[in-house]
Amino acid sequence: MKKEEGGNQTSITEFILLGFGSLPELQNFLFLLFLMIYVVTMAGNILIIVFVVADQHLHTPMYFFLGNLSFLETCYTSTILPRLLASLLTGDRTISVTGCIVQFYWFGFLVTTECYLLAVMSYDRYLAICKPLHYAALMNGRFCTQVAAGSWIGSFVASTTIVCLMSQLMFCGPKEIDHFFCDLIPVVKHSCDDTNLIMLLSFILTSIDALSAFLLTVTSYVCIINTILRIPSTAGRQKAFSTCSSHLIVVTIFYGTIIIVYMLPDTDTLRDLNKVFSVFYTILTPLANPLIYSLRNREVKEALRKVCSRYHMF
């Protein structure tokens, strides 16, 4: 801790992420569980990236965005899980203020990009099912590259703006953050500076980025479901729904839990429930992505079969 010049307040240089410290008897179990999740998540998403790049049959807009999503998930899960695993293994829950801000930066950047990518993927499915005759012309390679790049760049600008303001705050305690990673509200509430500007800007950017992406996703799926229900044959409805059901599952898990977390009041009785739901969108969604797409997607399973066949040939 160091004394702030010209004032009586003492600024802190590190936080203590309490995480799951209230469950000491489960520390070893949680470490093994999260380690297994991390390994499977990394392996599954990296395999999808390899399949999308190596298999010519997967060089389509849908799999281009899926490859982007899988790359994002490998970065996303690596932002939170390694730090959580280290604290469970060693019992050291301290993190520097700078390290905390850096972790929030990557978390905010990647979670916003995921909102954009899920919206773009829902729009891709909308065009494929509702506008099939115009799909090839609208979803061309140039457009796909532009919207994917726009997703990453837009998220980068929004997150950088917030973190620039956040890095100017002075934190004067308490040091304990009752969470397993550094999120905006749990961190900013420990500041002894005026945080009205950063909270207002965060609300505006979240409304522009996450809310607009969520509304585009919901609108796309309302149109998709409406179109599917108007298909006369049962086989046709099943085939149409199978092309978007995997993505719909991922979207439901991600948005469902993230909405619950940020709508729950910040009270002591609900804080543990908040952590549980946070696990879903920070840890389980990156795991669900490769599992759902590989288990429910015929093209991905075919690519896996080809790789396995090629392996057995040598």
Residue pairs with C-beta under 8 A, 6 or more apart in sequence:
1 10
1 11
1 12
1 13
2 10
2 11
2 13
3 10
3 11
4 10
4 11
4 170
9 170
9 172
9 192
10 172
10 173
11 170
11 171
11 172
12 97
12 171
12 172
12 173
12 175
12 190
13 96
13 97
14 94
14 95
14 96
14 97
14 175
15 94
15 95
15 96
15 97
15 100
15 171
15 175
15 176
15 177
15 182
15 187
15 190
16 93
16 94
16 95
16 175
16 176
16 177
17 83
17 87
17 93
17 94
17 95
17 100
17 177
17 179
17 180
17 181
17 182
18 93
18 176
18 177
18 178
18 179
18 180
19 84
19 87
19 88
19 93
19 179
19 180
20 26
20 27
20 30
20 88
20 180
20 275
21 93
22 272
23 30
27 88
27 91
30 88
31 85
31 88
31 89
34 81
34 84
34 85
34 88
34 283
35 85
37 81
37 283
37 284
37 287
38 77
38 81
38 82
38 85
40 287
40 291
41 73
41 74
41 77
41 81
41 283
41 286
41 287
41 290
42 74
42 77
42 78
44 287
44 289
44 290
44 291
44 294
45 70
45 71
45 73
45 74
45 286
45 289
45 290
46 70
46 74
47 290
47 294
47 304
48 66
48 67
48 70
48 289
48 290
48 293
48 294
48 300
49 67
49 70
49 71
49 74
51 58
51 300
51 303
51 304
51 307
52 58
52 59
52 63
52 64
52 66
52 67
52 70
53 67
54 303
55 303
55 306
57 299
57 302
57 303
58 299
58 300
58 303
61 124
61 139
61 144
62 121
62 124
62 125
62 128
63 299
64 144
64 148
65 117
65 120
65 121
65 124
65 144
65 148
66 121
66 293
68 117
68 148
68 151
69 114
69 117
69 118
69 121
69 289
70 289
70 290
72 110
72 113
72 114
72 117
73 114
73 285
73 286
73 289
73 290
74 286
75 106
75 110
76 107
76 110
76 111
76 114
76 282
76 286
77 282
77 283
77 286
77 287
79 103
79 106
79 107
79 110
79 181
80 103
80 107
80 180
80 181
80 282
80 283
81 283
83 95
83 103
83 181
84 180
84 181
86 92
87 93
87 180
95 103
95 182
97 171
100 177
100 182
100 187
101 163
101 166
101 167
101 182
101 187
103 181
103 182
104 163
104 166
104 182
104 183
104 184
104 187
105 159
105 160
105 163
107 181
107 182
107 183
107 282
108 158
108 159
108 162
108 163
108 184
109 155
109 156
109 159
109 160
110 155
111 258
111 281
112 154
112 155
112 158
112 159
112 209
112 210
113 151
113 152
113 155
114 254
115 209
115 210
115 213
115 214
116 150
116 151
116 154
116 155
116 209
116 213
117 148
117 151
118 213
118 217
118 247
118 250
118 251
118 254
118 255
119 212
119 213
119 214
119 216
119 217
119 220
120 147
120 148
120 151
121 247
122 216
122 217
122 220
122 221
122 224
122 244
122 247
122 251
123 216
123 220
124 139
125 220
125 221
125 224
125 243
125 244
125 247
126 220
126 221
126 223
126 224
127 134
127 135
127 138
127 139
128 135
128 139
128 243
129 224
129 227
129 228
129 240
129 243
129 244
130 223
130 224
130 227
131 138
154 209
155 209
158 205
158 208
158 209
161 201
161 205
162 184
162 198
162 201
162 202
162 205
165 197
165 198
165 201
166 184
166 187
166 188
166 198
168 193
169 188
169 191
169 193
169 195
169 198
170 191
170 192
170 193
171 187
171 190
171 191
171 192
172 190
172 191
172 192
173 190
174 190
175 190
177 186
177 187
177 190
178 186
178 271
179 186
179 274
179 275
179 278
180 275
180 278
180 279
181 278
181 282
183 278
184 202
185 266
188 195
188 198
188 199
189 195
214 255
217 251
217 255
221 244
221 248
221 251
224 244
227 240
228 237
228 240
228 241
229 237
231 237
231 240
242 296
245 296
246 292
246 293
246 296
246 297
249 288
249 292
249 296
250 285
250 288
250 289
250 292
250 293
253 280
253 281
253 284
253 285
253 288
254 281
254 285
257 277
257 278
257 280
257 281
257 285
258 281
260 277
261 274
261 277
261 278
261 281
264 270
264 273
264 274
264 277
266 274
293 300
294 300
294 301
294 304
295 301
